[in-house]
Amino acid sequence: MKKLVESSGVEVAFKEVDVVTTGTFGAMCSSGAVINLGHSDPPIKIDHAWINDVEVCHPGAAVDIFIGATNMSEKQPFEYGGGHVISDLVAGKEVEFRATAYGTDCYPRTQVKTTLTKDDLNQFCLLNFRNGYQRYNCAVNSSDETIYTYMSKLLPRFRNATFSGAGELNPLMNDPDYETMGLGTRIFLGGGQGYIIGEGTQHSPKNQNGTLMVKGDAKQMTPEFLQGAAFTKYGTSLYVGLGVPIPILNIGLAKKTAIRDSEIFTDIVDYSVPRRDRPKLGQVSYKELKSGSIIINGKKVRVSSLSSLKMAKKVAQTLKSWIEEGTFTLTSPVERLSTTSVFRPMRQTEEIPFVVSVMHPAVTCTEDEEIRAIAERIVTKSVNHIVVVDATGKLRGIVTSWDITRAMAEGKKALADIESRNVITAKPDEPLEIASKRMAQHNISALPVIDIERKVLGIITTEDVAKLLGRRY
């Protein structure tokens, strides 16, 4: 469609094309499945339940359960979870089910253990309350340590970047005003047919961050388009194949479905700052993201996708073939998705302290100073840590009173012989609890506070944390 519009124009494309199919395939954590098990004999009113050692939710009556994609196995956490259970069931595999209950007069049984396949289930309904994000952040890490997130492993000091989404093939990007999407729209879901049942949670159309809530019969789906996933040191998820057919009802839709990756921009976000509103370092197009590298602060950074463009294309191509074969018919939405919804943050009644609350000016030195002068500074300033900086105030290293004492005893004179270069740091806007845990993890008693350019803003110590916690509690 995009090539047709570019070569022949919008009017020709509008006359020649009836439907444009779209597709995306990526980790969609807000996914799950509703299952009805049928009644045991004697019957049981489930209180707690597990499938393949993954605890599942019991939100309804006696034998209705919900498997969340991100619930993790009690025996294999971070390796196997609810997404894998769903994928295994879809593949026809046998799973182990066990449950406990408190017992009632009409549901006397207190425990049950059995094996199940999808054919044993009355209902096996995929129910995903947030899928198909219109676009997603590009994630980077400016800190000194590797971090593990839902955007995968992010290496320190901008050594890599990750992104998600199909860009110009994404369903919501091709119909950004949701003219053809809403309650009742039939879609490709997990290798089978499903429906949009409304706007997804966190739907934020004004920011081009629309989402979909979808459902479908998981018994008709295929494991190729529903794959359990594990993100190292973060948790589990479910990769979902989702595609929406867009009927070209007017010339405006013909133009919208011609959108290119070069026209779709997203934010470069620093995930090393553990805040709701993380620092944004600029914007980048999906064309740049798909090229394999982007430029951040003048530096070329390798970028990789967490979504599969190959699978997204397969979703769109499969959906096209179904329509051509007559096995998939289009439906008009009963109610269109909202274009005015606003995603609001959580209401918090209790504030937490941040690093900026307790940091104080750091006592500094440069690498060309003598150890004796630094020793005198430790005494006169009554501190245990001296931060080493360059001429521009950027962090070079750190020395402690113990380092100085040992150097004096051993007769060392050069600061370079004793300073620690691999400095663990903090940022002013991160929660104090996170910084405190970092000090405990590395068995250190202070963290220089730096900005994104590594300029020293101050320092926090374990004493600062203890004093603040003492005042709070």
C-alpha positions as CSV (number, residue, x, y, z in Angstrom):
1,M,0.0,0.0,0.0
2,K,2.8,2.4,0.9
3,K,4.7,1.7,-2.3
4,L,1.4,2.1,-4.3
5,V,0.7,5.5,-2.8
6,E,4.3,6.6,-3.4
7,S,4.3,5.4,-7.0
8,S,0.7,6.2,-8.2
9,G,-0.7,8.6,-5.7
10,V,-3.4,8.5,-3.0
11,E,-6.4,8.7,-5.4
12,V,-5.2,5.7,-7.5
13,A,-4.6,3.7,-4.3
14,F,-8.0,4.6,-2.9
15,K,-9.7,3.3,-6.1
16,E,-7.7,0.1,-6.3
17,V,-7.4,-1.0,-2.7
18,D,-10.3,-2.3,-0.6
19,V,-8.4,-3.4,2.6
20,V,-5.0,-2.9,4.1
21,T,-3.8,-5.5,6.6
22,T,-1.5,-4.7,9.5
23,G,0.5,-6.6,12.0
24,T,2.6,-6.6,15.1
25,F,4.4,-9.3,17.1
26,G,6.0,-8.4,20.4
27,A,6.0,-8.9,24.1
28,M,2.6,-7.9,25.5
29,C,2.8,-8.3,29.2
30,S,-0.8,-7.3,29.9
31,S,-2.0,-10.5,28.5
32,G,-3.7,-13.6,30.0
33,A,-6.3,-16.2,29.6
34,V,-9.6,-17.0,31.3
35,I,-10.2,-20.7,31.9
36,N,-13.1,-22.7,33.1
37,L,-12.1,-26.1,34.4
38,G,-15.4,-27.8,35.0
39,H,-16.4,-29.2,38.4
40,S,-14.5,-31.9,40.2
41,D,-16.2,-34.7,42.2
42,P,-16.7,-33.8,45.1
43,P,-16.8,-30.2,43.9
44,I,-14.2,-27.6,45.0
45,K,-14.4,-23.9,45.4
46,I,-10.8,-22.9,44.5
47,D,-9.0,-20.6,46.8
48,H,-5.4,-20.9,45.5
49,A,-4.3,-22.6,42.2
50,W,-1.2,-23.4,40.2
51,I,-0.5,-24.6,36.7
52,N,3.0,-26.0,36.1
53,D,3.9,-24.4,39.4
54,V,2.8,-20.9,38.2
55,E,0.3,-19.4,40.6
56,V,-2.9,-18.4,38.8
57,C,-5.6,-16.0,39.9
58,H,-9.0,-17.1,41.0
59,P,-11.2,-14.0,40.4
60,G,-14.6,-15.7,39.9
61,A,-16.7,-18.5,41.0
62,A,-15.7,-22.0,42.0
63,V,-13.6,-23.2,39.0
64,D,-12.9,-20.1,36.9
65,I,-9.3,-19.0,36.8
66,F,-7.1,-16.4,35.1
67,I,-3.6,-17.0,34.0
68,G,-1.5,-13.8,33.8
69,A,1.4,-13.8,31.4
70,T,3.8,-12.2,33.9
71,N,3.1,-14.6,36.8
72,M,6.3,-16.6,37.4
73,S,6.9,-20.2,38.3
74,E,7.7,-20.8,41.9
75,K,10.4,-23.4,40.9
76,Q,11.8,-21.6,37.8
77,P,11.3,-17.9,38.4
78,F,12.5,-15.6,35.6
79,E,12.6,-18.7,33.3
80,Y,9.0,-19.9,33.1
81,G,5.7,-18.2,33.7
82,G,2.1,-17.6,32.8
83,G,3.0,-16.8,29.2
84,H,4.6,-20.2,28.8
85,V,1.6,-21.9,30.4
86,I,-0.7,-20.3,27.8
87,S,1.7,-21.1,24.9
88,D,2.0,-24.7,26.2
89,L,-1.8,-25.2,26.4
90,V,-2.3,-23.6,22.9
91,A,0.3,-26.1,21.6
92,G,-1.7,-29.0,23.0
93,K,0.7,-29.9,25.7
94,E,-0.4,-31.5,29.0
95,V,0.0,-29.3,32.1
96,E,-0.1,-30.0,35.8
97,F,-2.9,-28.4,37.7
98,R,-3.3,-28.3,41.5
99,A,-5.5,-26.3,43.8
100,T,-6.4,-25.8,47.4
101,A,-9.6,-24.6,49.1
102,Y,-11.1,-24.0,52.6
103,G,-14.1,-26.3,52.0
104,T,-17.8,-25.4,52.3
105,D,-21.0,-27.4,52.7
106,C,-21.7,-27.3,48.9
107,Y,-18.0,-27.4,47.9
108,P,-16.5,-29.8,50.4
109,R,-13.2,-30.7,48.6
110,T,-10.1,-28.9,50.0
111,Q,-7.5,-30.0,47.4
112,V,-7.2,-31.3,43.9
113,K,-4.3,-32.4,41.6
114,T,-4.6,-33.4,38.0
115,T,-3.3,-33.0,34.5
116,L,-5.1,-31.0,31.7
117,T,-4.9,-30.2,28.0
118,K,-6.8,-27.4,26.2
119,D,-9.3,-30.1,25.1
120,D,-10.3,-30.7,28.7
121,L,-11.2,-27.1,29.3
122,N,-14.8,-25.7,28.8
123,Q,-13.5,-22.2,27.9
124,F,-10.0,-21.1,27.1
125,C,-10.3,-17.5,26.2
126,L,-7.3,-15.3,25.6
127,L,-8.1,-11.9,27.3
128,N,-5.5,-9.2,26.8
129,F,-6.3,-5.9,28.5
130,R,-3.4,-3.9,26.9
131,N,-2.0,-5.0,23.5
132,G,-0.7,-3.3,20.3
133,Y,0.8,-0.1,21.7
134,Q,0.7,2.5,18.9
135,R,4.4,3.1,19.5
136,Y,6.9,2.5,22.3
137,N,10.0,4.2,23.8
138,C,13.5,3.7,22.8
139,A,15.3,2.6,26.0
140,V,18.9,3.5,27.0
141,N,21.0,3.4,30.2
142,S,23.2,6.3,31.2
143,S,24.3,4.7,34.5
144,D,27.5,2.9,35.3
145,E,25.9,-0.5,35.8
146,T,24.0,-2.9,33.5
147,I,20.2,-2.8,34.3
148,Y,17.6,-5.4,33.5
149,T,14.1,-4.1,32.4
150,Y,11.0,-5.0,30.4
151,M,13.0,-3.3,27.6
152,S,15.6,-6.1,28.1
153,K,19.2,-5.8,29.1
154,L,20.5,-2.3,28.9
155,L,24.3,-1.8,29.0
156,P,25.9,1.1,31.0
157,R,26.9,4.4,29.5
158,F,24.7,4.2,26.4
159,R,26.4,1.1,25.1
160,N,23.2,-0.2,23.5
161,A,19.6,0.8,22.9
162,T,16.4,-1.2,22.5
163,F,12.9,-0.5,21.0
164,S,9.6,-2.2,20.5
165,G,6.8,-2.1,17.9
166,A,6.3,-2.6,14.2
167,G,6.3,1.0,13.3
168,E,4.7,1.6,9.9
169,L,3.1,-1.9,10.1
170,N,1.4,-1.2,13.5
171,P,-2.4,-1.4,13.4
172,L,-3.0,1.8,15.3
173,M,-0.4,3.8,13.4
174,N,-2.3,3.0,10.1
175,D,-5.6,4.2,11.5
176,P,-4.6,6.8,14.1
177,D,-8.1,8.3,14.4
178,Y,-9.6,4.8,15.0
179,E,-12.1,5.2,12.1
180,T,-12.4,1.4,11.6
181,M,-11.4,0.1,15.1
182,G,-13.6,-0.4,18.2
183,L,-15.8,-2.7,20.0
184,G,-16.6,-5.7,17.8
185,T,-13.8,-5.3,15.2
186,R,-12.7,-8.7,14.1
187,I,-8.9,-9.2,14.2
188,F,-6.1,-11.7,13.8
189,L,-5.1,-12.7,17.3
190,G,-2.5,-15.3,18.2
191,G,-2.9,-17.2,14.9
192,G,-6.7,-17.3,15.2
193,Q,-9.6,-14.9,15.0
194,G,-10.4,-12.6,17.8
195,Y,-12.1,-9.2,18.5
196,I,-11.3,-5.8,19.8
197,I,-13.5,-5.3,22.9
198,G,-12.5,-1.7,23.7
199,E,-9.6,0.6,24.4
200,G,-6.7,-1.0,26.2
201,T,-5.6,0.1,29.6
202,Q,-3.3,3.1,29.6
203,H,-4.9,4.2,26.3
204,S,-3.5,7.6,25.6
205,P,-4.5,8.6,22.0
206,K,-3.6,12.3,22.3
207,N,0.1,11.2,22.7
208,Q,-0.1,8.6,19.9
209,N,0.0,5.9,22.6
210,G,-3.2,4.1,21.9
211,T,-3.7,0.5,23.0
212,L,-6.2,-2.3,22.4
213,M,-8.2,-4.6,24.7
214,V,-8.7,-7.9,22.8
215,K,-10.1,-11.4,23.3
216,G,-10.3,-14.6,21.3
217,D,-10.8,-18.4,21.6
218,A,-7.3,-19.6,22.5
219,K,-8.2,-23.2,21.4
220,Q,-8.2,-22.0,17.8
221,M,-4.8,-20.2,18.1
222,T,-1.3,-21.5,17.3
223,P,1.9,-21.5,19.4
224,E,3.7,-19.8,16.5
225,F,1.9,-16.6,17.2
226,L,1.7,-17.0,21.0
227,Q,5.1,-17.6,22.5
228,G,6.1,-17.5,26.2
229,A,9.1,-15.3,26.9
230,A,11.5,-14.6,29.7
231,F,13.4,-11.3,30.2
232,T,16.7,-11.9,32.1
233,K,16.4,-10.7,35.7
234,Y,13.1,-9.0,35.0
235,G,10.4,-11.6,34.5
236,T,8.1,-13.4,32.1
237,S,5.8,-12.3,29.3
238,L,3.9,-13.5,26.3
239,Y,4.7,-12.6,22.7
240,V,1.5,-12.0,20.8
241,G,0.8,-11.8,17.1
242,L,-1.9,-9.2,16.4
243,G,-3.2,-7.9,13.1
244,V,-6.1,-5.6,12.2
245,P,-7.7,-5.2,8.8
246,I,-8.4,-1.6,7.8
247,P,-11.1,-1.2,5.1
248,I,-10.2,1.8,2.9
249,L,-13.5,3.6,3.4
250,N,-12.3,7.0,2.3
251,I,-9.4,8.8,0.7
252,G,-8.2,9.9,4.1
253,L,-7.6,6.3,5.2
254,A,-5.8,5.6,2.0
255,K,-3.4,8.4,2.9
256,K,-3.1,7.3,6.5
257,T,-2.2,3.7,5.6
258,A,0.7,5.1,3.5
259,I,2.5,6.2,6.7
260,R,6.3,5.4,6.7
261,D,8.7,4.7,9.5
262,S,10.4,8.0,8.7
263,E,7.2,9.8,9.9
264,I,6.9,7.9,13.2
265,F,8.9,9.3,16.0
266,T,9.3,8.1,19.6
267,D,11.2,9.3,22.7
268,I,14.7,8.1,23.7
269,V,14.2,7.4,27.4
270,D,16.9,6.9,30.1
271,Y,15.7,3.8,32.0
272,S,18.5,4.1,34.6
273,V,16.4,6.7,36.4
274,P,13.8,4.6,38.4
275,R,11.0,7.2,38.2
276,R,7.6,7.3,36.5
277,D,8.7,10.3,34.4
278,R,12.2,9.2,33.2
279,P,14.5,11.7,31.4
280,K,13.9,12.0,27.7
281,L,17.1,12.5,25.7
282,G,15.5,13.3,22.4
283,Q,13.4,11.7,19.7
284,V,14.2,9.2,17.0
285,S,12.3,7.8,14.0
286,Y,11.4,4.1,13.5
287,K,13.4,4.3,10.3
288,E,16.5,5.2,12.3
289,L,15.7,2.5,14.9
290,K,15.3,-0.2,12.3
291,S,18.6,0.8,10.7
292,G,20.5,-0.8,13.6
293,S,22.1,2.3,15.1
294,I,21.1,5.7,16.4
295,I,23.1,8.8,17.6
296,I,22.9,9.9,21.2
297,N,24.9,12.9,22.4
298,G,27.0,12.7,19.3
299,K,27.8,9.0,19.9
300,K,26.7,6.1,17.6
301,V,24.8,3.6,19.7
302,R,23.8,0.1,18.5
303,V,20.0,-0.5,18.7
304,S,18.0,-3.7,18.6
305,S,14.3,-4.5,18.4
306,L,12.4,-6.5,21.0
307,S,9.7,-7.1,18.4
308,S,9.9,-9.3,15.3
309,L,9.3,-7.5,12.1
310,K,9.5,-10.8,10.2
311,M,6.6,-12.1,12.3
312,A,4.6,-8.9,12.1
313,K,4.8,-9.2,8.3
314,K,3.7,-12.8,8.5
315,V,0.7,-11.7,10.6
316,A,-0.3,-9.1,8.0
317,Q,0.2,-11.6,5.1
318,T,-1.7,-14.4,6.8
319,L,-4.6,-12.0,7.5
320,K,-4.6,-10.9,3.9
321,S,-4.8,-14.6,2.7
322,W,-7.7,-15.3,5.1
323,I,-9.7,-12.3,3.6
324,E,-8.9,-13.4,0.1
325,E,-10.0,-17.0,0.8
326,G,-13.2,-15.8,2.4
327,T,-12.5,-17.4,5.8
328,F,-12.2,-14.0,7.5
329,T,-14.9,-11.4,7.2
330,L,-14.6,-7.8,8.3
331,T,-16.9,-6.3,10.9
332,S,-17.9,-2.7,11.6
333,P,-17.3,-1.6,15.2
334,V,-20.3,-1.1,17.4
335,E,-18.4,1.6,19.2
336,R,-15.2,3.3,18.1
337,L,-12.2,3.6,20.3
338,S,-11.9,6.8,22.2
339,T,-9.7,9.6,20.8
340,T,-10.0,11.7,24.0
341,S,-9.0,9.3,26.8
342,V,-6.4,10.6,29.2
343,F,-4.0,8.3,31.0
344,R,-3.5,9.5,34.6
345,P,-0.8,8.6,37.1
346,M,-1.5,6.8,40.3
347,R,-2.8,8.9,43.2
348,Q,-0.2,8.7,46.0
349,T,-1.0,9.8,49.5
350,E,2.5,9.1,50.9
351,E,5.6,10.7,49.4
352,I,9.0,9.0,49.4
353,P,12.4,10.6,49.7
354,F,14.8,11.0,46.8
355,V,18.6,11.4,46.6
356,V,18.3,15.1,46.1
357,S,16.6,15.3,49.6
358,V,19.8,14.3,51.4
359,M,22.7,15.0,49.0
360,H,25.2,17.6,50.1
361,P,28.2,19.2,48.4
362,A,31.1,16.8,47.8
363,V,34.6,17.6,48.9
364,T,36.7,17.2,45.7
365,C,40.2,17.1,44.5
366,T,42.1,16.7,41.2
367,E,44.5,13.9,40.2
368,D,47.5,16.1,40.3
369,E,47.2,17.0,44.0
370,E,49.5,15.4,46.6
371,I,48.2,12.7,49.0
372,R,49.2,14.8,52.0
373,A,47.1,17.7,50.9
374,I,44.1,15.4,50.4
375,A,44.7,13.9,53.9
376,E,44.6,17.4,55.4
377,R,41.4,18.1,53.6
378,I,39.8,15.0,55.0
379,V,40.7,16.2,58.5
380,T,39.7,19.8,58.1
381,K,36.4,19.0,56.3
382,S,35.6,16.0,58.6
383,V,34.7,13.7,55.8
384,N,35.6,10.2,54.8
385,H,35.3,10.5,51.1
386,I,37.0,12.8,48.6
387,V,35.6,12.8,45.0
388,V,38.2,13.1,42.2
389,V,37.2,15.4,39.3
390,D,38.8,16.8,36.2
391,A,39.0,20.5,35.2
392,T,35.4,20.5,34.1
393,G,34.0,19.0,37.3
394,K,33.4,15.5,35.7
395,L,33.9,12.5,37.9
396,R,37.3,10.7,37.6
397,G,37.4,8.6,40.8
398,I,37.0,8.5,44.6
399,V,39.3,8.1,47.6
400,T,38.4,7.3,51.2
401,S,40.1,8.1,54.5
402,W,41.1,4.4,54.6
403,D,42.8,4.8,51.1
404,I,44.7,7.8,52.4
405,T,45.7,6.1,55.7
406,R,47.1,3.1,53.8
407,A,48.9,5.3,51.3
408,M,50.6,7.3,54.0
409,A,51.6,4.1,55.8
410,E,53.1,2.7,52.5
411,G,54.8,5.9,51.5
412,K,52.7,6.4,48.3
413,K,52.5,9.9,46.9
414,A,50.6,9.7,43.6
415,L,46.8,9.8,43.9
416,A,46.5,7.6,40.8
417,D,48.0,4.8,42.8
418,I,45.2,4.7,45.3
419,E,42.0,6.2,43.8
420,S,39.1,4.0,42.8
421,R,38.2,4.6,39.1
422,N,35.2,2.2,38.9
423,V,32.9,4.5,40.9
424,I,29.4,3.5,41.8
425,T,27.2,6.6,41.5
426,A,23.7,8.0,42.1
427,K,21.4,10.5,40.3
428,P,19.6,13.3,42.1
429,D,16.1,12.3,41.0
430,E,16.3,8.6,41.9
431,P,14.6,7.2,45.0
432,L,16.8,7.2,48.1
433,E,15.8,3.6,48.8
434,I,17.3,2.5,45.5
435,A,20.6,4.4,46.2
436,S,20.7,2.9,49.7
437,K,20.3,-0.7,48.3
438,R,23.1,0.1,45.8
439,M,25.5,1.0,48.6
440,A,24.6,-2.2,50.5
441,Q,24.9,-4.3,47.4
442,H,28.5,-3.0,46.7
443,N,29.4,-2.8,50.4
444,I,30.3,0.9,50.1
445,S,29.4,3.9,52.3
446,A,29.0,6.7,49.8
447,L,27.8,7.5,46.3
448,P,28.8,10.6,44.3
449,V,25.8,12.2,42.7
450,I,26.2,13.0,39.0
451,D,24.3,14.4,36.1
452,I,23.9,12.8,32.7
453,E,27.3,14.4,31.6
454,R,28.9,12.8,34.7
455,K,29.5,16.2,36.4
456,V,29.6,15.9,40.1
457,L,26.5,17.5,41.8
458,G,27.1,16.2,45.4
459,I,27.4,13.1,47.5
460,I,25.3,10.9,49.7
461,T,26.5,8.6,52.5
462,T,25.1,5.9,54.6
463,E,25.1,8.4,57.5
464,D,22.8,10.7,55.5
465,V,20.4,7.9,54.8
466,A,20.4,6.8,58.5
467,K,19.7,10.3,59.6
468,L,16.8,10.8,57.2
469,L,15.2,7.4,58.1
470,G,15.6,8.3,61.8
471,R,13.7,11.5,61.3
472,R,10.9,9.7,59.3
473,Y,10.5,6.7,61.7
